[in-house]
Amino acid sequence: MTASDLVIAAIQRLTGDNSLPSPDDTAMALSRLNDLIDQWSIEGLMITTLSRVTWTITGASSYTVGLTGTIVIDRPSNAEDLVFALLDNSQSPPLEIGRDNYTEAQYQAIPQKTLTATWPLGFYYNPTTPLGTLTPWPVPTGSSLQGVMYAANPAGELALTDVLTLASGSRRLYRDRLAMELAADFNLPIPAAIAQAAADATAVFKRSNIRMVELGNEAASLGGATKNSGWLDIYSGSD
């Protein structure tokens, strides 16, 4: 299926007219499709693939993130979805070691942000524009190190002739969500059947795209967060 096939199917779905739409309508529908894909690029559950990118740790206090940055990847907009690691190339084969992804509050709470160490304990990502900013802490001084980032890989801008490689189960999602997007341009109400089909397809797609994560226990890690052990007895409601 090409992008042209998809936008034609969406127009026909909305209008109920199986004739080929005009070139102007097709071009307009492609623009709306790219708008939709752009919005989905910041919705984690709408992105099906993850990318792994590495860069050389140089001792710099920060690195730029983006297609023209030090870390060459589509600029992430959501820090929560990122996973970081270090690659120790002094070993054979190289050893990949997970590092923390600091939240805004955690990084703000660090009193000595220019502290140095052989290896960083984690990274703080700030989605600045046009390039994001990644800050290691402590600032690493070790050699033979590479940073590793795992990030969602959104789809790019489409042309009408582009061949689409859609994830399994997403064909109806794209067609019906685009049909809804086009309703205002065609001065038509959104048919209830299409709206329901799009909602169902979106829900199914997001459920199938949930990635398993480890469940943390912040209270337990704090130790003294509760009066004794930091563990909560779910039956008694006390620790």
Beta strands, then each sheet from edge to edge (+ up, - down):
strand 1: 50-56
strand 2: 63-65
strand 3: 83-88
strand 4: 95-102
strand 5: 116-117
strand 6: 122-126
strand 7: 132-137
strand 8: 139-140
strand 9: 145-152
sheet 1: 1+ 9- 3+ 4- 6- 7+ 2-
sheet 2: 5+ 8+
end
